[in-house]
Amino acid sequence: MPPSENAIGLIETRGIVALTAGIEAMVKTADVECIAVERVSSGYFAAGVQGSIAAVRQALDSGSAAVKQYGDLRAAQLYPRPDGASSALLENGSRQALANPNGHRTIGKGKTT
């Protein structure tokens, strides 16, 4: 598959409050879309955003700063121009759950909030 012109950014946090603050900062400060929210393990969560390389870089910077205010930032990573196969790894239902019209989002293994 050809590489995308977009970038993907991932942050991993300890605590849902820190993750929420990070997502909020990312989508408010840059032209990015939240494409994934996942529970990694007990107490650890990850979120993915997608947009232009510059927008994702800005989003990760502001999201990382917000996460550090409310909890622990485990990792933040930018993937510029990911291959289509790499992007497809995030297509495991998170995008549909985030777009769910009834307002409930699935986080992790079948739990709704």
PEBEL-V947027 format. One record per helix or strand of 2 or more residues. SS is the DSSP state (H for helix, E for strand). FROM is the first residue (numbers start at 1). TO is the last residue. If there is no record, write none. Layout:
[[SS | FROM | TO] [SS | FROM | TO]]
This chain:
[[E | 7 | 14] [H | 16 | 29] [E | 32 | 41] [E | 44 | 51] [H | 53 | 70] [E | 72 | 80] [H | 84 | 88] [H | 94 | 98] [E | 106 | 107] [E | 111 | 112]]
